[in-house]
Amino acid sequence: MRPQMFALLLAVPLLAACEDLGTAQDRPETAVEFPLPDRPVADVISNQFSNEDARDERNEAQIVMDLANIEPGMTVADIGAGEGYYTVRLATRVGEDGRVLAQDISREALQRLGRRVERERLENISIKLGQPDDPQLPVDSFDRIFLVHMYHEVTEPYAFLWRMWPALTEDGQIIVVDVDRPTDRHGIPPKLLFCEFEAVGYNLVEFIERPDIRGYFARFQRGEKRIEPSAIKPCSNG
């Protein structure tokens, strides 16, 4: 991967309200060719440092990184990185020969993360601002893309997943950690998660319920082809 792809970039955010289903008028123009999700979307919540000790007590990040087969030298994107619970731990795991890109749609969270990265002298982390319907990731760049406790907050899941597709390397995988409960209660039922990924063309590789991390672990990879936006069939939340 070319180093310039990971330049530190904080552009003006396009921050969408994450409430119940919106109307076509509420949507970004770049998303209108994709179907709306047939489900509520959870409000975006603040991601502070206060619960990191509790998460480490149950060894959450280490368990998830082990399940995802994170190894030294890998390139990983942490989407919805917030203030960096996974970002800094991924950086340690992939080592100096690996790279971590932390992405979020909150400028404020990324500014705080940037200060943390400087303070902890983590030179293999870069930071980028994304958009609700586009993670804006460089093509053919990531061995793993992490979506940890954030997918239920994505307002345009079909556009988001569709535009994430080219960022994976040939054997790249998307890792989802979430909770089996309704989307407006900050979770997503596994059946609905599988359906939304499959609607875009991804294949489910693995699904494990993990009470020790208070949720489940799911792994996806690209299928034979990416479904065209006009052919994507939205999943029922019934």
N, C-alpha and C positions, 0 to 999 in steps of 0.2 A: 504494500500500500504506500502511495506517495505521502511523505510527511505533511505536505501542505493540505491534504484532505482533513487533517486534524487540527487545523489552525483554530485558536480560541476565537469564537465568534458569538457575540451577543447582539442580535438585531432587534428591531422593534417587534414585540410579541403580538401575535394574533390570538387573543385570549377569549375563548368562548364560554358562555355560561353553561355549566353542567347541571342542568335541571331536568325536568321531564321532557318528553319528546318535543322538539321544536317544530317550527313551520319552515316551509321552503324559504321564506323571507329572512329567517334567522340564520340561514346556512351560509358559509363562505362560498363564493362563486366557484372556487376550485373543487367543491365537493358535490355540486348539484347533479353531476352525471351519475353519481352513485346513489343507491337506495338509502333511505333513512333506516335506522335500526328500529325494530318493533319491540322496544323496551324502554323503560326509563333509564336515565343516565345519572349516576351519582354525582353530587357536588364534589368539586376538588377540595381536598382537605390539606391543611398545613402539615408539612413533614418536618418536625423538629427533632433535635437530638435527644429529647428527654427519655425516649423509650429504647435507646440503643443498648443500654446495659441489660434491660430485660430481654431483649432479642438475643443478645450474646449469651445470656444465662441458659437459654434453650438451644444455643448453638445454631441459630437459624441460618445465617449466611454460609457457614461452613457446610452445613447439610445440603443446602441448595447448590452451592458450588460443586460439591462432590457429586450430587445427582446429575448436574449438568456437564460433568467431566471437564471442568475448567482446568487447563494445564498451562505451565509457563510458556510464554511466547504467543499465546492466543490474542486475538483482537476481539474485544467485547464492547457492545453498546448497552448502556444502562438507561433505558427510556423511562421518563418519569422519575428521574434520579433524586429529585428533591434536594436535600442537603447532604446526600452522599453516603447513607448507611452501606449500601452495596458497592457504590463506586470505589470507596477507599479500600474495601476488603478485596474487591476484584483486582485492584491495582497491585496489591501485595501478592495475590495468587498468580497473576500472569507474569509478574517480574519485569525486570528492566527491558527484556526483549519483547514484551507484550505491550498492548495499548488498550486503554479504556476511554471510550467517549461517553461522557455524561450529558444527557439531553433532557430538557424539560420545557414546558411552555411558560413557566414562571421566571421572569427576569430576576425577581428578588431572591428566590430560592437559589438560583444559579450564582448570583453575586455572593451569597453567603458560602456556597460550595467553593467558589473560586478562592475566597479567603482561607477556607479550610485546607484546600489543596496547597496553597502557598505556605501556610503555617506548618503543615506536615511534610512539606518538601517532596511531594509526589509528582515526579517529573514525567510519568507515563500516562497522565490523565489530561484530556482536553475537554472543553465544555462548549456546548452548542445549544442555541435556542431553537426549539421546534415549533410547529403549528399543530392545531388540533386535528387536522386532516392529513398531515404529512410530517413524518419524523425527520425528513430532509437529511437522510443519511447518504454518504458516498457509495457509489456502486461497487459491488463485488468486494466488500471490505470486512465483513464480520463473520467470525466463526460462531458466535453466539450473540443473540439479542435478548436482553432480559426485560420482561414486563412484570414487575413484582408489585402486587397490590395496587395496580393502576389501570388495568385494561377496562374495568367497569366504569372508569371516568372518561373514557374516550368518546367524544360526542359523535364522531364520524368513523365508526369502526371499519366499514368496508373500504372507504378511501384510504384510511390509515394503514390497514393491512396490505392493500393493493400496492401502495407506494413503498412499503417496507420490503417487498419482495426482491427488488434488484440489489438491495444492500447486502444480502447474504452471499457468502462464498459458496462454492459448489456443494460442499457438505455442511453448510451452515444450518443452524437451528434456532428457533425462537423458544425461549423458556418463559412459561407463564406460572406465576405463583399467585393464587387467589383463594377465595373462600366460597364455599357452596351455600350461598344465600342470595336473595333477590338483588338485582343491580342497584336499586335505590337504597339498599342497606349496605353498600360497599362490599359487594361480592358479585359472583356470577355463577349460576348453576352450570356444572360441567357440560351437560347436554347442549346448552345454548352456546357455550364457548366453542365446543367442537363444531357446531353447525356454522357459526360465523367464520371460523377459519376455513372450513371446508368450502363454504360458499365462494371464497376467493381463489381456492385451488390448493390450499395447504393440506398436508396429511398429518394426522395425529400419529406420533411415534410412541409416546409413552404417557401414561397417566397413573399417578400414585396419590392416594390419600395419605396425608402426613399430619396426624394430630400433634406431633412434636414441634411442628412449625406453624401450628394453628391454621391449617389450610390444606391445599393440594398443590401438587407439582405436575405440570403438563409440558410436553415437549412436542414441537411441530417442525416439519420441514416442508420445503416446496414440493408440490406434486409435479405431474408431467407438464402442465401449462397453467398460466395465470388466466383466470376467467376475465373476459372483457367486462368493463363496468356496466354496459347495457344488459349483459346476460346474468349478472349477479342476482340471485333470488334471496331476498331478506328472510331471515329465520323468524319463525313464530315464537313468541314468548308465552304461548299458552301451555 
